[in-house]
């Protein structure tokens, strides 16, 4: 029997499908973590939304599912105004914030996603319904702080009602857009439609516009779905491009990505990912992550044989590889390096499963922990210094270090507790000397296992002021976090993405 979620996604849900299946009306689909209502909202199936709500579907969703109002604000393609209106009419928790959304509220999600004129009306409706502009997510962001970072005075005015004096400019703009859209459609000009900036959501929200301007029509039912889909994708790609361009400028990465091709491919993949309900990772985060050449630096010292650390590192590394390479073009994937094991050709651009296999079946776990010395010789010399000298350094670098112990070299080794710090500092000096910002190569170090000396080593790195713009030290124990989320792939992936994003989240 076809699940209610699948029927809702497809838009084929009928009243007869609900007979005898009352217990399934709020069931959570494990592949997407959507309820049937969430699926209908994601796909813009308004008849299914009404049917489910009329039959008792919870407008807030249920625990361990994405809240439908958040889905509408963050992921719905088209008809967003009318869909949000349908949900608000059922009095949901307008400030609902789930662990699945990193405690992001619907208002925060929409302000962050804001792409087009008609989104302004929905933002206003959420505020009118009691949405809190100052509610913060796990990253300390609020709807207001996002708008402030963009210096978006118009949205800030809506988020601060006491300071807002209503202007009719936006009404006139929407009316002009609608007239241009109708004119273009009547004349069969699909290009003209795109030029007007009239999106699928604007068409879907025509009921709200019609009420405001006393206009009547059936535009949404006469426009072919493939036309609406193309407009939606074009707008999404445009929005992604504007966001990443701002980040590149703010992060001082202007020296990179001058050649066409790489970014276009990343954006194309991001648009496709945005339309996939099974995707739990935010495409905007993945786009920023894709800008950096990932280097995964793993520990293969003898102490890794304790407490199932090898398996944990392999599983984490497989998922890290998947996240960091999900949007990149072929041939531009991860570089895998080990502290002791010699670098081989198969360690360049391996697939996620190959990374797991290398760490489980190829690497011999033995020897000391010369983490700093070999970071210089195996990573920085190969991935940074030589490419810069040869004029082929075309992408910033993110080095993710996984280790279970404190640095230790064999007899006669120069490795000390300060070697890694010195190597990172030297890298910054080299970059500055060659005309780059120090933070175009960023480092992240995370601990596997419970070794007290390793914890103290990482803590001291975190407190070093000389490293605070290039090194992020994960203070959480990976073992405990992994065990917490291992049975929930969506939460596990979100946690890992949040961890990976820390070194590059804020442009410094």
N, C-alpha and C positions, 0 to 999 in steps of 0.2 A: 504494500500500500504506500502510495506517495505521501511523504510527510507534509504537514501543514506549512512548514517553512519553505519547502520546495514549491508548493502550490502558490504561496505568497510571492516568492521571488518571480515566478513565471507569470503572475497576474491571472491565474486560472482558478483561483479559490472561489468556490460557490457555497451558498448556504447549506446545501446538502452534504458538503464535505465536513461540516462541523457536527453533524448528527452523530451522537454516541461517542464523540471525541472531545468532550468538554475538558478532560484532564490534560489534553495536549495543547490547549489554546495558549498556554504560557510556557510550553516546553522549550528547552534551550537546545539548539542545534550545536553539537560539539565542534563541528568544523568551522563555524563562523561565530559562535557565541551570540547568535541572534535568536530571539523569540519569533514566532510567526509575524507578530506586529512589527518587530524590528526589520524583518525581511521585506515586508510590504513597504515600509517607509524607505528603506534603502533603494528599492527598485521604483519608487514613485507610483505604486499601485493604489490609487486613492479608493477605488471600490473595495479592495481587500482591506484597506485600513479601516474604512467605515464598518464593514462587515465584522471585523474582529473586535473593534471597540464596542459595537452594538451587542456583541455576544460575550462581553465581560473581560476582554483582554486588558491586562494591566498596562496603563499608559506609561508607567515607570519601568516596565520590564520586570525582571526578577533577579535575585542575586546570581552573580556569575554570568550575567548577560549584559550586552551593551544597552544602555537606556535608549528607547526609541526617539526621545526628543534630542538627545545628543547625536544620534545617527542622522536625524533630519538636518541638524545644524552643521555636522562635520562631513557627511558622506552622501547625502541624497543628491541624485542627479536630476535636476529639473523639478518644477512644481513645488519648490521649497516653501513658498509663502503659504499656499493653501494647505500643505501638509502640516506645517507648524501650527497653523490656525486650527486644524482638525484636532491636533493633540492638545493644544492649549484649552480648547473647549471642554476637554475631559478633566481639567484641573490637575495636571501632573505636578510633580515637584520640579519647579522651573530651575532650581539650583542643584539638581541631582548631580552628584559627582562620584564616579565609580573608580575602583582601582584599575579597571580595564582602560580607562581614559586618563590615567595618571592624575586623577582628581580634577580633570578639566570639566567645567560646566558647559552646558549647551551655548550659553552666551559667549564664553571664552572661545569655544570652538568656532563659532560663526564669525566673531571679530577677527580671529586669526586666519580664517579661510576667506574672508570678505573679498569678493572678486568683481561684483557688478552692482549696478544701481539698485536693483530690486532687493538686494540683501539689506539695504538700509532700513526698509520697511519692517523686515523680520527682526532686525536688531532692536528697532524701536518697540515692536510688539513684545519681545521678550522682556525688555526693561519695564514696559507698562505692566507686564504680568508679575513683576516682582523679582526679576533676575538681578543678582548682585554683581555690579561691575567690578567690585573689589575682591571677590572670592578668588583665592589663589590655588593653583594646581601644585603638583609635587615639585615643580621647578621654581616655585615662587612667582609665577606669572599670573596676572589677572587680565580680564578683558581690557581694563583701563590701561594697564601697563603696556599691553601689546599695541593699543592705539597710540599711546604716548610715544613709544619707540618709533612708530611710523610717522609721528607728528601729524596724525590724521585728526585735524581740528573738528571736522564734521562729525566723526564718530565719537570723539571725546565729548562733544556737545550733547549728543544723545545719551551718552553714559553718565552725564552730569546734568540731570534735568533742571536743577535749580539754577544752573548757569545758562540754560538753553533758551533762546528766544526763537520760536518756530519760524522757519523760513520756507517760502513756497518755491524756492529755486529748484529743489529736488523734484517737486511735483511737476513743474514745467518741463524739467529735463526728462522725466519719465513719460510725460505726455508726448513730447517731441519724439522720443525714441519709439514709442508705440506707433505713432503716425507714420514715421519713416519705415518701421518694420512692416506695417500693413501695406503701405504703398509698394515696398519692395516685393512682398509676397504676391500681391495682386498682379504685379508685372512679371512674375516668374523669375525675379532676380535673387538667387541664393547668395550671391556675392554681396549684393546690397544689404541683405539681412545681416551678414556678418559685420559689415562696415558700421551699421547702426549700433553695434554692441548689444543688440537685443538677444539675450540668452534663452536657453530652454526654460530656465527657472522664471524668467520674466514672462514668457508666454504662459507658463503654468500658473503664474500668479495673476493672470489677467483679471480674475474675478475681483481681486482686491483693488486693482486699478480701475476696473469698470465701476465699482461702487463709488470710488473716490471721484471719478470723472464722468459718471453717468453714461458709460460706454457699454454697448452690448455687442456680443459676437461669439463665435465658436472657433477662434483661431487655433487653439490647442488641438482640436479634433481634426483639422484639415491639413496640418503640417505633417509630412511624412516622418516617421520615427528616425530614419537615417539622417534626415536634415537636422533634426533636433540633436541627435547624437554627435554629429560633426561639429555643430556650434558649441556644444558642451565641452567636447574634447579640445577644441581650439581655445576656448576661454580658460580651461584648466591649464593647458600648456603655457599660455600667455602669463597666467598668474604665477605658475611655478618659475618661469623664466625671470619675471620681475623680482620675485623673492630671492632667488639664488644670485641674481646680479647685485642686489643690495648687500647680501652677505659677503660676496666676493670683495666688494669695495670696502665694506666695514672691516673685514678681516685682513685687509691689505694683501690680497691674493691676486692683484691685478696683473702681475707678471705671468700668470698662468692662464690657460684656456683661451689663448688668442687664436689658436687654430680651430677651424670649424670641424664639427664631427663629434667630438667626445661629449660635449654638453648636450647637443641635440639628441644624441642617442640616450643619454641619461634621462632627459626630459620626456622623451617618447615612452620609455619604459615606466617612468613614474606615472604618466597619464593612464597607461594600461593597468598599473597596479592599483591606482585610485578607484578603478571600476570593479575591482575584484573583492567581493564580500568576504572571502576567506583570508584576506590580508589583514593582519593585526598591527602591522607597523605603519607609522605615519610616513607617507611618501616625502613630505617636506624634510623630515629628519634624514631619511635615506638619501635624498639628493645631496644634502650637506656632507653626509658621510662619504658619498661617492666621489666627492671632490678630492679626497685624500687617498694617496697610495697607501693601502694597508700593509703593514709588516707585522706578522704575528711571531713573537719571540718567546719560545716555550722552554721550560725547564726540563732537562733530561739528566739531572744529577742523580746519584744513587739514592738519595733520600726520597725521591718520588715514588719509590716502590712501597712506601707506607700508606696505609689507610685508603686504598683504592684511588690514590691521587692521579695515577696514570689514566684511568678510565674517565675520571672527572675532567681532566685537562683535555682529553680527546673529544669528549662530548661538547664541552664549552667551545673548543676551537672550531669544531664543525659548524656550530651555530653562528659563531662570530664571523667565520668565512662566508656563510650564507648571507648574513646581514650586510657586510661590507662590500659584497660583490653583486648584490641583487640587481642594481641598476646600471652597472658599468658595462661598456662594450666588451666583446670577446677579446681575450688576450691582455686585458688590463686588470687582472685580478690580484689576489693576495700574494705576498712573498712570505714563505714560511722559513723560519730560522730556529736552530736549536743552540743551546749554550755550548754543548760539547760535540754533538754529532756534526760531521763535516757537511757543508752545503752541497746539495746535488741539484742537477737540472730539474728533477721532478718536484722540487720545492718552489719553483716559480710558476705561479698561476694554477695551482691545483684546485680541483673542485672541492666542495665541502666534504663529500664522502672520502675523497682521496686524502684530505688532511687528517680525518679520523683514522684511516687505515695506516698512514705513515706513522702517526703517534702511537698506535696500538701494536703494529706488527713489524715496523721497520726499524724504529729507533731502539738503541740499546741504552737503558737507563743505568748509567754508571759515571763515576767521576765527580769532580768538585763543582763549585758554582761560581765560575769566573764570569759573572753576568756583565760587568762593565767592560772588561778587556775585550770580550768577544762581541759586545754590542758595537764597539768601534770597528773591529776588523771584519765582522760578518754582515753588519747592517749599514753603518754610516759610510764606510769606505765604498761599498758596492752600490748603495741606493741613493746616496746623497753626494759625497765628495767627488767621486769619479764622474758621475753625470754632469755636475756643475762645471768641472774642468773641461769636459768635452762638449759643453753647450747643449746638452739634451735633458736637462732637469726641467721637466714640463708639468710637474704635478706635486703639490705639497704632500708631506708624508706624515702618517700617524703610526707610531710604533707602540703596539700593545704588548706589554710584558706580563707573562704569567710565571710566577715562581713560588716555590714552597719553602725557600730557605734564605738565610743571610749569606752575602757574598763570602766565598772562601776559595782560595787558590791552592794548588799543590805546592810542595816545598820549592822555594825559589821564585814563586809567582809574585808579581807586583800588585795583584788584586787585593784591595782593601775595601772597607765599608764605604769609602769615599770615591772609589773608582768610577762608579756609575754616575755619580754627581759630577765629577770632573769631566767625564766623557760628554755628558749633556751640555755642560757649560762650554766646552771646546767647540761643540757643534754650533752653538749659538754664535760664538766668536767667528767661526769660519763663515757662517751664513752672512753675518754683518759685513765681513771683509769683502765678500763677493757681491754685495748689493742687495741682499735679501733681508727681510725681517726675521728676527730670531725664531718666531713662532710658526714659520712655514714648515718646520719639523716639530711635531708635538709628540709627547710621550705619555703613556699611561701604564701604571704598574698595579697589579692586583695579586693578592696572596691566595694560594691554594694550600690547604692544610691549616694546622693550628700552632705552628712553631712560634714560640714567643720571641725569639731573636729576629725572625723574619718580620714579625709584626712591628717590633721596635725599629728595625731598619727602614721599613716603609713609612712609619710615622715620622721619623727624622727627616726623610726626604720631603714629606708633605709640609713640614714646618720651615723648610729652607727658603728664605725670601728670594734667593737668586734663581730659583726654579719655578716660581709661582705662575709665570706666564707661558711655560712650555711643558710642565709636568703635572699630571693629575694622578693622585694616589687614591685608589679605592680603599675606603676604610672598612667597608663591609666584608664579611667572610664569604667568599664565593661558595664554599662548601654548604653553609647553612642556607644561603639564598637559593642555590640550585636545588637543594632538597625540598625547599618550600614550594617551588614552582614546577618541579619536574613532571607532575601529572597534569599540568595545565599549559599546553604549548603556547597559547596566546600570551599568558602572563609571563612565561619564561622568556619569550622573544621580546616582549616589551621591556622587561627588566634588563636584558642584555643590551638592547638598543639604548636605553637610558644610560647605562654604564658607559657605552662606547661614545655617546654623544657628549659626555661631560667635558672632555678636553677641547671640543670644538664648538660647544653650544654657544658660547659668548665670544664674539670677536674682541681680541684684546690688543 
